Structure formats: C-alpha cells, structure tokens
Amino acid sequence: MERGLGRSLGTSILAFTLAHAVVFVPGVTWLAYLVGADKAETARIKQVLTQTQDTYRASYGHHTGTYPRQTVFVGSTNKREWGQDETGMRRFLPVTCGEINVAGATEAREQLWAEALHRFRCGEPWWDIPDAEREQEMRFDPDAWEELVAAWTELRAKRDGNPSFSINDVYQGAIHGDGARNVPPISRADQIRIGRVLTRLGWQRRRECEGGKRSYVYERAKP
C-alpha cells in the first residue's frame, strides 16, 4: 500500500462533517494504524469492535451511563497483508485505497452522508457487502509453516481418509520430515504456532482419553 494517498485526511474530512450535522447519523472514530497490530493487540481490537454498547461519563456529567454504540471505526495500514486472526476476519471490511480526491470529498461529504442515511432508512441491507470474504482473505498474513502443514495434512487425508493427529505428529512430519533425525524438542511457541495454522486450514482440536491419560488430536472441522 502506497504512502501519501490521503487516507487519514480523507477520513478526517468525512468525520469532521458530523460535528456540524443536523440529522442524526453515526459518528466516525479514526484509529490511526488500527490494523497491522500483533496477535495480542488484535485480540484486544476484536474485543472492542464486538461491543455494541459503551459505558462512560459524558463531559460535565455527574454519573456514568451505558449507551448504544453510534460510531464507525476506521483504521489504516501501509501493509497489504496484515491479518493475524486464523479464525477469520469478519470484524474487518478491508478496502484498497487509491489516491484520495481531497477536494472532491470535501465538496461531496454532506451529500454522501445524506445518501447513506436515506438508503439506511429505506431498509437497504448495509451488512451485505459483495466480495467481503474474498477481500478479508486477501489481507491475511500467512504463516511460513502453513504451506508445509497443508501439504502434509493433504497427504494424510489421501492416505487415511479421515485422519487425526497430534501437534507433535505435525511438528515431526510436516516441519522436519517423517524420517528426520535429531529433531529439536518442540517448544510451547511451536505448539501454539502449529495449532493456529491447523485452525486456519480447517482442523479442530478434540480431547481423547485412553488408559487414564488425556491427549489432544486434530481432525477435520465439521461443517
């Protein structure tokens, strides 16, 4: 993604209008570089975006109150692949930006908000975004082990039909090779990494108990 396209300025122009708006429309909250965060930050962002209400004390208020959320969060990044969530990116609607026509946005901003409000009041399904899933998938930042694990699990599926295997099996077979010797012990970070890759590839973890011992295996996620 190129720098200097006017993404921040274009967003601020649309959001600035609302300070003088007469009709009731949602606000815009600009979070610079919202995306491209690490996994811990992404989890926190998801938690914030999922909330439908906010609790706060308004300016000059004496008590806190809980209010329906009335804002749209907008963030930007210079990366083309920034997604970190292996379970999906349904909370984000990525849009590729070309150069922003700042003058045009300034001139048309009231008209844009008026059209959006009119279409909303007419019941247009604003949540049905064409190609949203494809756009989300294109932004995922894949793990370097994903290709290795995908090839190994496909071979297991062809051979066994409906296989189940442990993370240690994947670590040995996919990452180092089934016949490899002197394989370093698997670390906790390696376990988490492989688990995330398997989740993204459509495998789910299941607990087994045999001989009083508990273990976890992965199998194809059921539709």
C-alpha positions as CSV (number, residue, x, y, z in Angstrom):
1,M,0.0,0.0,0.0
2,E,1.5,3.3,-1.0
3,R,2.1,6.2,1.4
4,G,0.8,9.7,1.0
5,L,-2.5,8.7,-0.6
6,G,-4.6,10.9,1.7
7,R,-6.3,8.1,3.7
8,S,-6.1,9.9,7.0
9,L,-7.1,13.3,5.6
10,G,-9.9,11.8,3.6
11,T,-11.3,10.1,6.7
12,S,-11.0,13.2,8.8
13,I,-12.9,15.2,6.2
14,L,-15.9,12.8,6.3
15,A,-15.8,12.6,10.1
16,F,-15.4,16.4,10.5
17,T,-18.8,16.9,8.9
18,L,-20.6,15.3,11.8
19,A,-19.6,18.0,14.2
20,H,-22.0,20.3,12.3
21,A,-24.6,17.7,11.2
22,V,-28.2,18.5,11.8
23,V,-29.6,15.0,11.1
24,F,-28.7,12.1,13.4
25,V,-26.1,9.9,11.8
26,P,-23.4,7.6,13.2
27,G,-20.0,9.1,14.0
28,V,-16.6,8.1,12.7
29,T,-13.8,7.2,15.1
30,W,-10.4,7.4,13.4
31,L,-7.9,5.0,14.9
32,A,-4.6,5.5,13.0
33,Y,-3.0,2.3,12.0
34,L,-5.7,0.2,13.7
35,V,-4.6,-2.8,11.7
36,G,-1.2,-4.4,11.4
37,A,-1.0,-5.0,15.2
38,D,0.4,-8.1,16.8
39,K,-1.8,-11.0,17.9
40,A,-2.3,-9.7,21.4
41,E,-3.3,-6.3,20.2
42,T,-5.6,-7.8,17.5
43,A,-7.4,-9.8,20.2
44,R,-8.0,-6.5,22.1
45,I,-9.2,-4.7,19.0
46,K,-11.6,-7.5,18.3
47,Q,-13.0,-7.3,21.8
48,V,-13.6,-3.5,21.4
49,L,-15.2,-3.8,18.0
50,T,-17.5,-6.6,19.1
51,Q,-19.1,-4.4,21.9
52,T,-22.5,-2.9,21.0
53,Q,-22.6,-0.5,24.0
54,D,-20.2,1.8,25.7
55,T,-20.2,2.8,29.3
56,Y,-18.7,6.3,30.1
57,R,-19.4,9.5,31.9
58,A,-20.2,12.2,29.4
59,S,-18.5,15.6,29.6
60,Y,-19.8,17.6,32.5
61,G,-21.9,14.7,33.6
62,H,-22.2,13.5,37.2
63,H,-22.8,9.8,36.5
64,T,-21.7,7.2,34.1
65,G,-24.2,5.7,31.7
66,T,-24.4,2.9,29.1
67,Y,-25.2,3.9,25.6
68,P,-25.7,2.1,22.3
69,R,-22.6,2.4,20.1
70,Q,-23.1,5.0,17.4
71,T,-19.7,5.1,15.7
72,V,-17.8,3.6,12.8
73,F,-14.2,2.7,13.5
74,V,-11.7,3.4,10.6
75,G,-8.1,2.4,10.6
76,S,-5.3,2.3,8.0
77,T,-2.1,0.5,7.3
78,N,0.6,0.6,4.7
79,K,0.7,-3.3,4.6
80,R,-1.2,-5.3,2.1
81,E,-1.2,-8.4,4.3
82,W,-1.9,-7.6,7.9
83,G,-4.5,-10.1,9.3
84,Q,-3.4,-12.1,12.3
85,D,-6.6,-13.9,13.2
86,E,-6.5,-17.5,12.0
87,T,-10.3,-18.0,12.8
88,G,-11.3,-15.3,10.3
89,M,-11.5,-11.5,9.8
90,R,-15.3,-11.0,9.9
91,R,-15.0,-7.9,12.0
92,F,-13.0,-6.0,9.4
93,L,-14.0,-4.7,6.0
94,P,-10.8,-4.1,4.1
95,V,-10.9,-1.6,1.3
96,T,-8.0,-0.9,-1.1
97,C,-7.4,2.8,-1.4
98,G,-6.2,4.7,-4.4
99,E,-5.3,8.3,-4.2
100,I,-8.0,10.2,-2.3
101,N,-9.6,13.2,-4.0
102,V,-9.5,15.5,-1.0
103,A,-11.2,18.4,-2.8
104,G,-14.0,16.1,-4.1
105,A,-14.5,14.5,-0.7
106,T,-14.8,18.0,0.9
107,E,-17.3,19.1,-1.6
108,A,-19.5,16.0,-1.6
109,R,-19.3,14.9,2.1
110,E,-22.8,16.2,3.1
111,Q,-24.3,14.5,0.0
112,L,-22.5,11.2,0.8
113,W,-23.9,11.2,4.3
114,A,-27.3,12.1,3.2
115,E,-27.4,9.3,0.6
116,A,-26.2,6.8,3.2
117,L,-28.8,7.9,5.7
118,H,-31.6,7.7,3.0
119,R,-30.5,4.2,1.9
120,F,-30.4,3.0,5.5
121,R,-33.9,4.4,6.2
122,C,-35.2,2.6,3.1
123,G,-34.1,-0.7,4.5
124,E,-31.2,-1.4,2.2
125,P,-29.1,-4.3,3.6
126,W,-26.0,-2.4,4.6
127,W,-24.4,-5.6,6.0
128,D,-24.4,-7.4,2.7
129,I,-21.0,-6.5,1.2
130,P,-20.1,-8.1,-2.1
131,D,-16.7,-9.9,-2.1
132,A,-16.2,-9.0,1.6
133,E,-15.0,-12.6,2.4
134,R,-12.5,-12.5,-0.6
135,E,-11.2,-9.2,0.5
136,Q,-10.7,-10.4,4.1
137,E,-8.9,-13.5,2.9
138,M,-6.5,-11.5,0.7
139,R,-5.4,-9.4,3.8
140,F,-4.4,-12.4,5.9
141,D,-0.7,-12.6,6.7
142,P,0.1,-16.3,6.3
143,D,2.5,-18.3,8.4
144,A,5.6,-19.6,6.7
145,W,4.7,-23.1,8.0
146,E,1.2,-23.1,6.5
147,E,2.3,-24.4,3.2
148,L,4.3,-27.3,4.8
149,V,1.4,-28.2,7.1
150,A,-1.2,-28.0,4.3
151,A,0.8,-30.4,2.1
152,W,1.4,-32.9,4.9
153,T,-2.2,-32.9,6.1
154,E,-3.4,-33.4,2.5
155,L,-1.2,-36.4,2.1
156,R,-2.5,-37.8,5.4
157,A,-6.1,-37.2,4.2
158,K,-5.5,-39.0,0.9
159,R,-3.8,-41.9,2.7
160,D,-6.1,-42.3,5.7
161,G,-9.4,-40.8,4.6
162,N,-10.3,-39.1,7.8
163,P,-7.1,-38.8,9.8
164,S,-6.5,-37.5,13.2
165,F,-3.1,-36.5,14.5
166,S,-1.3,-34.6,17.3
167,I,0.6,-31.4,17.1
168,N,3.8,-33.4,17.7
169,D,2.9,-35.5,14.6
170,V,2.7,-32.3,12.6
171,Y,5.9,-30.9,14.1
172,Q,7.8,-34.1,13.2
173,G,6.3,-34.9,9.8
174,A,5.4,-31.5,8.3
175,I,8.1,-29.3,9.7
176,H,11.1,-31.6,9.9
177,G,10.1,-34.6,7.8
178,D,9.0,-38.0,8.9
179,G,12.5,-39.5,8.6
180,A,14.4,-36.7,10.1
181,R,16.8,-37.3,13.0
182,N,18.0,-35.0,15.8
183,V,14.7,-33.1,15.7
184,P,14.9,-30.3,18.4
185,P,12.2,-30.6,21.1
186,I,9.0,-28.8,20.3
187,S,8.6,-25.6,22.2
188,R,5.4,-24.0,23.6
189,A,5.7,-21.3,20.9
190,D,5.9,-24.0,18.2
191,Q,2.8,-25.8,19.6
192,I,0.8,-22.5,19.5
193,R,2.0,-21.7,16.0
194,I,1.1,-25.1,14.6
195,G,-2.3,-25.0,16.4
196,R,-3.1,-21.7,14.7
197,V,-2.1,-23.0,11.3
198,L,-4.2,-26.1,11.7
199,T,-7.2,-24.0,12.8
200,R,-6.8,-21.8,9.7
201,L,-6.6,-24.9,7.5
202,G,-9.9,-26.2,8.8
203,W,-8.8,-28.6,11.5
204,Q,-10.2,-28.6,15.0
205,R,-8.8,-30.0,18.3
206,R,-10.5,-32.8,20.1
207,R,-9.6,-34.3,23.5
208,E,-9.0,-38.0,23.9
209,C,-8.8,-40.1,27.0
210,E,-7.1,-43.5,26.8
211,G,-5.8,-45.6,29.7
212,G,-6.5,-42.7,32.0
213,K,-4.3,-40.4,30.0
214,R,-5.7,-37.3,28.3
215,S,-4.3,-36.1,25.0
216,Y,-5.4,-33.8,22.1
217,V,-5.7,-34.6,18.5
218,Y,-6.8,-32.7,15.4
219,E,-9.4,-33.7,13.0
220,R,-11.4,-32.1,10.2
221,A,-13.7,-29.4,11.4
222,K,-17.3,-30.4,10.9
223,P,-19.5,-28.0,8.8
